[in-house]
Amino acid sequence: MIQLLETQIASNEGIMVQNGKIYLVMTIVSIILVGLFIYVASIDKKITQLEKK
């Protein structure tokens, strides 16, 4: 049973890498994370400016 699951996982990973979709997914995830970090940094900057007033 475990070997069957491992074989399925390996074949699924092979399909994602073979089609190049894994790189697209990782690129989109990276862009979203960078956007979130920039958003949080800008909110933090605005909050610190409000706290100084």
PQR file of N, CA, C, O and H, with PARSE charges and radii, in Angstrom:
ATOM      1  N   MET A   1       0.826  -1.190   0.000 -0.4000 1.5000
ATOM      2  CA  MET A   1       0.000   0.000   0.000 -0.0000 2.0000
ATOM      3  C   MET A   1       0.873   1.258   0.000  0.5500 1.7000
ATOM      4  O   MET A   1       0.622   2.191  -0.762 -0.5500 1.4000
ATOM      5  N   ILE A   2       1.884   1.278   0.846 -0.4000 1.5000
ATOM      6  CA  ILE A   2       2.764   2.446   0.921 -0.0000 2.0000
ATOM      7  C   ILE A   2       3.537   2.620  -0.378  0.5500 1.7000
ATOM      8  O   ILE A   2       3.733   3.740  -0.850 -0.5500 1.4000
ATOM      9  H   ILE A   2       2.088   0.520   1.465  0.4000 1.0000
ATOM     10  N   GLN A   3       3.975   1.501  -0.954 -0.4000 1.5000
ATOM     11  CA  GLN A   3       4.713   1.583  -2.220 -0.0000 2.0000
ATOM     12  C   GLN A   3       3.829   2.137  -3.329  0.5500 1.7000
ATOM     13  O   GLN A   3       4.308   2.880  -4.187 -0.5500 1.4000
ATOM     14  H   GLN A   3       3.816   0.591  -0.571  0.4000 1.0000
ATOM     15  N   LEU A   4       2.560   1.791  -3.323 -0.4000 1.5000
ATOM     16  CA  LEU A   4       1.627   2.283  -4.330 -0.0000 2.0000
ATOM     17  C   LEU A   4       1.485   3.801  -4.203  0.5500 1.7000
ATOM     18  O   LEU A   4       1.501   4.515  -5.206 -0.5500 1.4000
ATOM     19  H   LEU A   4       2.172   1.188  -2.626  0.4000 1.0000
ATOM     20  N   LEU A   5       1.349   4.287  -2.976 -0.4000 1.5000
ATOM     21  CA  LEU A   5       1.235   5.738  -2.754 -0.0000 2.0000
ATOM     22  C   LEU A   5       2.509   6.459  -3.166  0.5500 1.7000
ATOM     23  O   LEU A   5       2.450   7.525  -3.779 -0.5500 1.4000
ATOM     24  H   LEU A   5       1.336   3.707  -2.162  0.4000 1.0000
ATOM     25  N   GLU A   6       3.660   5.885  -2.831 -0.4000 1.5000
ATOM     26  CA  GLU A   6       4.930   6.506  -3.215 -0.0000 2.0000
ATOM     27  C   GLU A   6       5.074   6.555  -4.730  0.5500 1.7000
ATOM     28  O   GLU A   6       5.592   7.530  -5.274 -0.5500 1.4000
ATOM     29  H   GLU A   6       3.708   5.019  -2.333  0.4000 1.0000
ATOM     30  N   THR A   7       4.624   5.522  -5.405 -0.4000 1.5000
ATOM     31  CA  THR A   7       4.690   5.488  -6.869 -0.0000 2.0000
ATOM     32  C   THR A   7       3.771   6.555  -7.461  0.5500 1.7000
ATOM     33  O   THR A   7       4.138   7.228  -8.425 -0.5500 1.4000
ATOM     34  H   THR A   7       4.203   4.729  -4.963  0.4000 1.0000
ATOM     35  N   GLN A   8       2.589   6.708  -6.892 -0.4000 1.5000
ATOM     36  CA  GLN A   8       1.658   7.726  -7.379 -0.0000 2.0000
ATOM     37  C   GLN A   8       2.235   9.124  -7.171  0.5500 1.7000
ATOM     38  O   GLN A   8       2.149   9.964  -8.067 -0.5500 1.4000
ATOM     39  H   GLN A   8       2.290   6.162  -6.110  0.4000 1.0000
ATOM     40  N   ILE A   9       2.815   9.381  -6.018 -0.4000 1.5000
ATOM     41  CA  ILE A   9       3.393  10.695  -5.738 -0.0000 2.0000
ATOM     42  C   ILE A   9       4.538  10.978  -6.701  0.5500 1.7000
ATOM     43  O   ILE A   9       4.635  12.080  -7.242 -0.5500 1.4000
ATOM     44  H   ILE A   9       2.885   8.699  -5.291  0.4000 1.0000
ATOM     45  N   ALA A  10       5.397  10.002  -6.917 -0.4000 1.5000
ATOM     46  CA  ALA A  10       6.527  10.180  -7.824 -0.0000 2.0000
ATOM     47  C   ALA A  10       6.047  10.447  -9.244  0.5500 1.7000
ATOM     48  O   ALA A  10       6.626  11.281  -9.941 -0.5500 1.4000
ATOM     49  H   ALA A  10       5.318   9.107  -6.477  0.4000 1.0000
ATOM     50  N   SER A  11       5.006   9.760  -9.683 -0.4000 1.5000
ATOM     51  CA  SER A  11       4.517   9.981 -11.042 -0.0000 2.0000
ATOM     52  C   SER A  11       3.858  11.345 -11.163  0.5500 1.7000
ATOM     53  O   SER A  11       3.980  11.997 -12.200 -0.5500 1.4000
ATOM     54  H   SER A  11       4.536   9.083  -9.117  0.4000 1.0000
ATOM     55  N   ASN A  12       3.158  11.789 -10.113 -0.4000 1.5000
ATOM     56  CA  ASN A  12       2.555  13.123 -10.140 -0.0000 2.0000
ATOM     57  C   ASN A  12       3.625  14.205 -10.194  0.5500 1.7000
ATOM     58  O   ASN A  12       3.485  15.173 -10.941 -0.5500 1.4000
ATOM     59  H   ASN A  12       3.059  11.259  -9.271  0.4000 1.0000
ATOM     60  N   GLU A  13       4.680  14.057  -9.420 -0.4000 1.5000
ATOM     61  CA  GLU A  13       5.777  15.029  -9.449 -0.0000 2.0000
ATOM     62  C   GLU A  13       6.438  15.041 -10.819  0.5500 1.7000
ATOM     63  O   GLU A  13       6.813  16.098 -11.326 -0.5500 1.4000
ATOM     64  H   GLU A  13       4.794  13.270  -8.813  0.4000 1.0000
ATOM     65  N   GLY A  14       6.576  13.874 -11.410 -0.4000 1.5000
ATOM     66  CA  GLY A  14       7.181  13.786 -12.732 -0.0000 2.0000
ATOM     67  C   GLY A  14       6.358  14.520 -13.780  0.5500 1.7000
ATOM     68  O   GLY A  14       6.907  15.168 -14.671 -0.5500 1.4000
ATOM     69  H   GLY A  14       6.271  13.015 -10.998  0.4000 1.0000
ATOM     70  N   ILE A  15       5.049  14.417 -13.668 -0.4000 1.5000
ATOM     71  CA  ILE A  15       4.176  15.100 -14.619 -0.0000 2.0000
ATOM     72  C   ILE A  15       4.305  16.613 -14.460  0.5500 1.7000
ATOM     73  O   ILE A  15       4.388  17.335 -15.453 -0.5500 1.4000
ATOM     74  H   ILE A  15       4.603  13.891 -12.944  0.4000 1.0000
ATOM     75  N   MET A  16       4.322  17.095 -13.216 -0.4000 1.5000
ATOM     76  CA  MET A  16       4.427  18.544 -12.983 -0.0000 2.0000
ATOM     77  C   MET A  16       5.758  19.077 -13.505  0.5500 1.7000
ATOM     78  O   MET A  16       5.799  20.129 -14.142 -0.5500 1.4000
ATOM     79  H   MET A  16       4.255  16.508 -12.409  0.4000 1.0000
ATOM     80  N   VAL A  17       6.831  18.364 -13.241 -0.4000 1.5000
ATOM     81  CA  VAL A  17       8.139  18.824 -13.697 -0.0000 2.0000
ATOM     82  C   VAL A  17       8.270  18.665 -15.208  0.5500 1.7000
ATOM     83  O   VAL A  17       8.856  19.515 -15.879 -0.5500 1.4000
ATOM     84  H   VAL A  17       6.798  17.510 -12.723  0.4000 1.0000
ATOM     85  N   GLN A  18       7.733  17.598 -15.729 -0.4000 1.5000
ATOM     86  CA  GLN A  18       7.842  17.335 -17.161 -0.0000 2.0000
ATOM     87  C   GLN A  18       7.131  18.410 -17.971  0.5500 1.7000
ATOM     88  O   GLN A  18       7.655  18.849 -18.996 -0.5500 1.4000
ATOM     89  H   GLN A  18       7.257  16.908 -15.185  0.4000 1.0000
ATOM     90  N   ASN A  19       5.982  18.834 -17.549 -0.4000 1.5000
ATOM     91  CA  ASN A  19       5.237  19.846 -18.284 -0.0000 2.0000
ATOM     92  C   ASN A  19       5.732  21.258 -17.985  0.5500 1.7000
ATOM     93  O   ASN A  19       5.344  22.204 -18.670 -0.5500 1.4000
ATOM     94  H   ASN A  19       5.557  18.478 -16.717  0.4000 1.0000
ATOM     95  N   GLY A  20       6.572  21.410 -16.986 -0.4000 1.5000
ATOM     96  CA  GLY A  20       7.092  22.720 -16.637 -0.0000 2.0000
ATOM     97  C   GLY A  20       6.117  23.547 -15.823  0.5500 1.7000
ATOM     98  O   GLY A  20       6.358  24.730 -15.586 -0.5500 1.4000
ATOM     99  H   GLY A  20       6.888  20.641 -16.430  0.4000 1.0000
ATOM    100  N   LYS A  21       5.015  22.941 -15.391 -0.4000 1.5000
ATOM    101  CA  LYS A  21       4.012  23.676 -14.628 -0.0000 2.0000
ATOM    102  C   LYS A  21       4.491  23.990 -13.221  0.5500 1.7000
ATOM    103  O   LYS A  21       4.042  24.967 -12.621 -0.5500 1.4000
ATOM    104  H   LYS A  21       4.819  21.979 -15.583  0.4000 1.0000
ATOM    105  N   ILE A  22       5.383  23.188 -12.689 -0.4000 1.5000
ATOM    106  CA  ILE A  22       5.860  23.433 -11.332 -0.0000 2.0000
ATOM    107  C   ILE A  22       6.584  24.776 -11.264  0.5500 1.7000
ATOM    108  O   ILE A  22       6.507  25.474 -10.253 -0.5500 1.4000
ATOM    109  H   ILE A  22       5.747  22.394 -13.176  0.4000 1.0000
ATOM    110  N   TYR A  23       7.282  25.137 -12.330 -0.4000 1.5000
ATOM    111  CA  TYR A  23       7.989  26.414 -12.342 -0.0000 2.0000
ATOM    112  C   TYR A  23       7.005  27.574 -12.395  0.5500 1.7000
ATOM    113  O   TYR A  23       7.233  28.617 -11.782 -0.5500 1.4000
ATOM    114  H   TYR A  23       7.345  24.570 -13.152  0.4000 1.0000
ATOM    115  N   LEU A  24       5.919  27.394 -13.123 -0.4000 1.5000
ATOM    116  CA  LEU A  24       4.879  28.416 -13.186 -0.0000 2.0000
ATOM    117  C   LEU A  24       4.226  28.595 -11.824  0.5500 1.7000
ATOM    118  O   LEU A  24       4.006  29.724 -11.385 -0.5500 1.4000
ATOM    119  H   LEU A  24       5.733  26.547 -13.621  0.4000 1.0000
ATOM    120  N   VAL A  25       3.916  27.501 -11.159 -0.4000 1.5000
ATOM    121  CA  VAL A  25       3.297  27.562  -9.839 -0.0000 2.0000
ATOM    122  C   VAL A  25       4.228  28.238  -8.843  0.5500 1.7000
ATOM    123  O   VAL A  25       3.796  29.092  -8.069 -0.5500 1.4000
ATOM    124  H   VAL A  25       4.094  26.584 -11.516  0.4000 1.0000
ATOM    125  N   MET A  26       5.502  27.861  -8.858 -0.4000 1.5000
ATOM    126  CA  MET A  26       6.456  28.455  -7.925 -0.0000 2.0000
ATOM    127  C   MET A  26       6.642  29.943  -8.210  0.5500 1.7000
ATOM    128  O   MET A  26       6.816  30.725  -7.276 -0.5500 1.4000
ATOM    129  H   MET A  26       5.853  27.167  -9.487  0.4000 1.0000
ATOM    130  N   THR A  27       6.611  30.344  -9.464 -0.4000 1.5000
ATOM    131  CA  THR A  27       6.731  31.758  -9.811 -0.0000 2.0000
ATOM    132  C   THR A  27       5.542  32.543  -9.283  0.5500 1.7000
ATOM    133  O   THR A  27       5.714  33.620  -8.713 -0.5500 1.4000
ATOM    134  H   THR A  27       6.470  29.708 -10.223  0.4000 1.0000
ATOM    135  N   ILE A  28       4.339  32.014  -9.466 -0.4000 1.5000
ATOM    136  CA  ILE A  28       3.142  32.700  -8.990 -0.0000 2.0000
ATOM    137  C   ILE A  28       3.136  32.799  -7.472  0.5500 1.7000
ATOM    138  O   ILE A  28       2.799  33.848  -6.924 -0.5500 1.4000
ATOM    139  H   ILE A  28       4.199  31.139  -9.929  0.4000 1.0000
ATOM    140  N   VAL A  29       3.502  31.726  -6.787 -0.4000 1.5000
ATOM    141  CA  VAL A  29       3.558  31.740  -5.325 -0.0000 2.0000
ATOM    142  C   VAL A  29       4.591  32.757  -4.846  0.5500 1.7000
ATOM    143  O   VAL A  29       4.346  33.478  -3.879 -0.5500 1.4000
ATOM    144  H   VAL A  29       3.776  30.874  -7.231  0.4000 1.0000
ATOM    145  N   SER A  30       5.739  32.820  -5.511 -0.4000 1.5000
ATOM    146  CA  SER A  30       6.777  33.778  -5.130 -0.0000 2.0000
ATOM    147  C   SER A  30       6.304  35.212  -5.312  0.5500 1.7000
ATOM    148  O   SER A  30       6.557  36.065  -4.461 -0.5500 1.4000
ATOM    149  H   SER A  30       5.938  32.234  -6.297  0.4000 1.0000
ATOM    150  N   ILE A  31       5.618  35.480  -6.417 -0.4000 1.5000
ATOM    151  CA  ILE A  31       5.106  36.830  -6.666 -0.0000 2.0000
ATOM    152  C   ILE A  31       4.084  37.220  -5.606  0.5500 1.7000
ATOM    153  O   ILE A  31       4.092  38.351  -5.120 -0.5500 1.4000
ATOM    154  H   ILE A  31       5.412  34.787  -7.108  0.4000 1.0000
ATOM    155  N   ILE A  32       3.210  36.296  -5.248 -0.4000 1.5000
ATOM    156  CA  ILE A  32       2.207  36.583  -4.219 -0.0000 2.0000
ATOM    157  C   ILE A  32       2.875  36.860  -2.882  0.5500 1.7000
ATOM    158  O   ILE A  32       2.489  37.798  -2.184 -0.5500 1.4000
ATOM    159  H   ILE A  32       3.203  35.377  -5.643  0.4000 1.0000
ATOM    160  N   LEU A  33       3.875  36.057  -2.509 -0.4000 1.5000
ATOM    161  CA  LEU A  33       4.564  36.267  -1.232 -0.0000 2.0000
ATOM    162  C   LEU A  33       5.302  37.597  -1.197  0.5500 1.7000
ATOM    163  O   LEU A  33       5.261  38.298  -0.186 -0.5500 1.4000
ATOM    164  H   LEU A  33       4.189  35.295  -3.076  0.4000 1.0000
ATOM    165  N   VAL A  34       5.973  37.953  -2.280 -0.4000 1.5000
ATOM    166  CA  VAL A  34       6.678  39.232  -2.337 -0.0000 2.0000
ATOM    167  C   VAL A  34       5.677  40.374  -2.216  0.5500 1.7000
ATOM    168  O   VAL A  34       5.940  41.355  -1.520 -0.5500 1.4000
ATOM    169  H   VAL A  34       6.007  37.384  -3.101  0.4000 1.0000
ATOM    170  N   GLY A  35       4.538  40.258  -2.882 -0.4000 1.5000
ATOM    171  CA  GLY A  35       3.503  41.276  -2.781 -0.0000 2.0000
ATOM    172  C   GLY A  35       2.980  41.418  -1.370  0.5500 1.7000
ATOM    173  O   GLY A  35       2.759  42.535  -0.900 -0.5500 1.4000
ATOM    174  H   GLY A  35       4.325  39.461  -3.447  0.4000 1.0000
ATOM    175  N   LEU A  36       2.776  40.296  -0.681 -0.4000 1.5000
ATOM    176  CA  LEU A  36       2.315  40.352   0.705 -0.0000 2.0000
ATOM    177  C   LEU A  36       3.347  41.006   1.619  0.5500 1.7000
ATOM    178  O   LEU A  36       2.987  41.794   2.493 -0.5500 1.4000
ATOM    179  H   LEU A  36       2.955  39.389  -1.062  0.4000 1.0000
ATOM    180  N   PHE A  37       4.618  40.691   1.426 -0.4000 1.5000
ATOM    181  CA  PHE A  37       5.670  41.304   2.250 -0.0000 2.0000
ATOM    182  C   PHE A  37       5.732  42.811   2.021  0.5500 1.7000
ATOM    183  O   PHE A  37       5.890  43.579   2.969 -0.5500 1.4000
ATOM    184  H   PHE A  37       4.911  40.051   0.716  0.4000 1.0000
ATOM    185  N   ILE A  38       5.610  43.229   0.774 -0.4000 1.5000
ATOM    186  CA  ILE A  38       5.632  44.662   0.471 -0.0000 2.0000
ATOM    187  C   ILE A  38       4.417  45.343   1.104  0.5500 1.7000
ATOM    188  O   ILE A  38       4.538  46.437   1.656 -0.5500 1.4000
ATOM    189  H   ILE A  38       5.483  42.604   0.003  0.4000 1.0000
ATOM    190  N   TYR A  39       3.254  44.705   1.025 -0.4000 1.5000
ATOM    191  CA  TYR A  39       2.042  45.264   1.614 -0.0000 2.0000
ATOM    192  C   TYR A  39       2.189  45.406   3.129  0.5500 1.7000
ATOM    193  O   TYR A  39       1.859  46.452   3.690 -0.5500 1.4000
ATOM    194  H   TYR A  39       3.156  43.817   0.576  0.4000 1.0000
ATOM    195  N   VAL A  40       2.678  44.369   3.786 -0.4000 1.5000
ATOM    196  CA  VAL A  40       2.848  44.412   5.243 -0.0000 2.0000
ATOM    197  C   VAL A  40       3.866  45.481   5.625  0.5500 1.7000
ATOM    198  O   VAL A  40       3.675  46.178   6.621 -0.5500 1.4000
ATOM    199  H   VAL A  40       2.946  43.519   3.331  0.4000 1.0000
ATOM    200  N   ALA A  41       4.935  45.624   4.862 -0.4000 1.5000
ATOM    201  CA  ALA A  41       5.944  46.643   5.156 -0.0000 2.0000
ATOM    202  C   ALA A  41       5.353  48.040   5.006  0.5500 1.7000
ATOM    203  O   ALA A  41       5.647  48.921   5.813 -0.5500 1.4000
ATOM    204  H   ALA A  41       5.091  45.057   4.052  0.4000 1.0000
ATOM    205  N   SER A  42       4.528  48.255   3.990 -0.4000 1.5000
ATOM    206  CA  SER A  42       3.927  49.580   3.808 -0.0000 2.0000
ATOM    207  C   SER A  42       2.927  49.882   4.920  0.5500 1.7000
ATOM    208  O   SER A  42       2.859  51.017   5.390 -0.5500 1.4000
ATOM    209  H   SER A  42       4.289  47.539   3.334  0.4000 1.0000
ATOM    210  N   ILE A  43       2.161  48.903   5.342 -0.4000 1.5000
ATOM    211  CA  ILE A  43       1.225  49.093   6.453 -0.0000 2.0000
ATOM    212  C   ILE A  43       1.993  49.404   7.733  0.5500 1.7000
ATOM    213  O   ILE A  43       1.586  50.269   8.509 -0.5500 1.4000
ATOM    214  H   ILE A  43       2.216  47.980   4.959  0.4000 1.0000
ATOM    215  N   ASP A  44       3.099  48.704   7.955 -0.4000 1.5000
ATOM    216  CA  ASP A  44       3.914  48.945   9.146 -0.0000 2.0000
ATOM    217  C   ASP A  44       4.467  50.368   9.132  0.5500 1.7000
ATOM    218  O   ASP A  44       4.488  51.036  10.166 -0.5500 1.4000
ATOM    219  H   ASP A  44       3.430  48.002   7.325  0.4000 1.0000
ATOM    220  N   LYS A  45       4.909  50.829   7.979 -0.4000 1.5000
ATOM    221  CA  LYS A  45       5.436  52.185   7.862 -0.0000 2.0000
ATOM    222  C   LYS A  45       4.355  53.217   8.180  0.5500 1.7000
ATOM    223  O   LYS A  45       4.615  54.198   8.878 -0.5500 1.4000
ATOM    224  H   LYS A  45       4.892  50.287   7.139  0.4000 1.0000
ATOM    225  N   LYS A  46       3.141  52.995   7.668 -0.4000 1.5000
ATOM    226  CA  LYS A  46       2.038  53.916   7.935 -0.0000 2.0000
ATOM    227  C   LYS A  46       1.661  53.927   9.411  0.5500 1.7000
ATOM    228  O   LYS A  46       1.357  54.981   9.969 -0.5500 1.4000
ATOM    229  H   LYS A  46       2.929  52.199   7.102  0.4000 1.0000
ATOM    230  N   ILE A  47       1.681  52.761  10.044 -0.4000 1.5000
ATOM    231  CA  ILE A  47       1.337  52.681  11.467 -0.0000 2.0000
ATOM    232  C   ILE A  47       2.373  53.403  12.317  0.5500 1.7000
ATOM    233  O   ILE A  47       2.015  54.108  13.261 -0.5500 1.4000
ATOM    234  H   ILE A  47       1.928  51.904   9.591  0.4000 1.0000
ATOM    235  N   THR A  48       3.645  53.237  11.996 -0.4000 1.5000
ATOM    236  CA  THR A  48       4.682  53.921  12.782 -0.0000 2.0000
ATOM    237  C   THR A  48       4.585  55.435  12.603  0.5500 1.7000
ATOM    238  O   THR A  48       4.864  56.180  13.543 -0.5500 1.4000
ATOM    239  H   THR A  48       3.935  52.664  11.230  0.4000 1.0000
ATOM    240  N   GLN A  49       4.195  55.907  11.414 -0.4000 1.5000
ATOM    241  CA  GLN A  49       4.008  57.349  11.215 -0.0000 2.0000
ATOM    242  C   GLN A  49       2.841  57.858  12.047  0.5500 1.7000
ATOM    243  O   GLN A  49       2.907  58.957  12.598 -0.5500 1.4000
ATOM    244  H   GLN A  49       3.968  55.302  10.651  0.4000 1.0000
ATOM    245  N   LEU A  50       1.772  57.071  12.147 -0.4000 1.5000
ATOM    246  CA  LEU A  50       0.621  57.471  12.955 -0.0000 2.0000
ATOM    247  C   LEU A  50       0.957  57.460  14.451  0.5500 1.7000
ATOM    248  O   LEU A  50       0.458  58.292  15.209 -0.5500 1.4000
ATOM    249  H   LEU A  50       1.718  56.178  11.700  0.4000 1.0000
ATOM    250  N   GLU A  51       1.796  56.522  14.867 -0.4000 1.5000
ATOM    251  CA  GLU A  51       2.174  56.444  16.277 -0.0000 2.0000
ATOM    252  C   GLU A  51       3.037  57.638  16.674  0.5500 1.7000
ATOM    253  O   GLU A  51       2.978  58.082  17.821 -0.5500 1.4000
ATOM    254  H   GLU A  51       2.202  55.846  14.252  0.4000 1.0000
ATOM    255  N   LYS A  52       3.837  58.166  15.747 -0.4000 1.5000
ATOM    256  CA  LYS A  52       4.703  59.308  16.059 -0.0000 2.0000
ATOM    257  C   LYS A  52       3.898  60.589  16.233  0.5500 1.7000
ATOM    258  O   LYS A  52       4.334  61.501  16.935 -0.5500 1.4000
ATOM    259  H   LYS A  52       3.885  57.805  14.815  0.4000 1.0000
ATOM    260  N   LYS A  53       2.717  60.671  15.598 -0.4000 1.5000
ATOM    261  CA  LYS A  53       1.881  61.863  15.709 -0.0000 2.0000
ATOM    262  C   LYS A  53       1.205  61.925  17.005  0.5500 1.7000
ATOM    263  O   LYS A  53       0.458  62.869  17.267 -0.5500 1.4000
ATOM    264  H   LYS A  53       2.362  59.930  15.027  0.4000 1.0000
TER
END
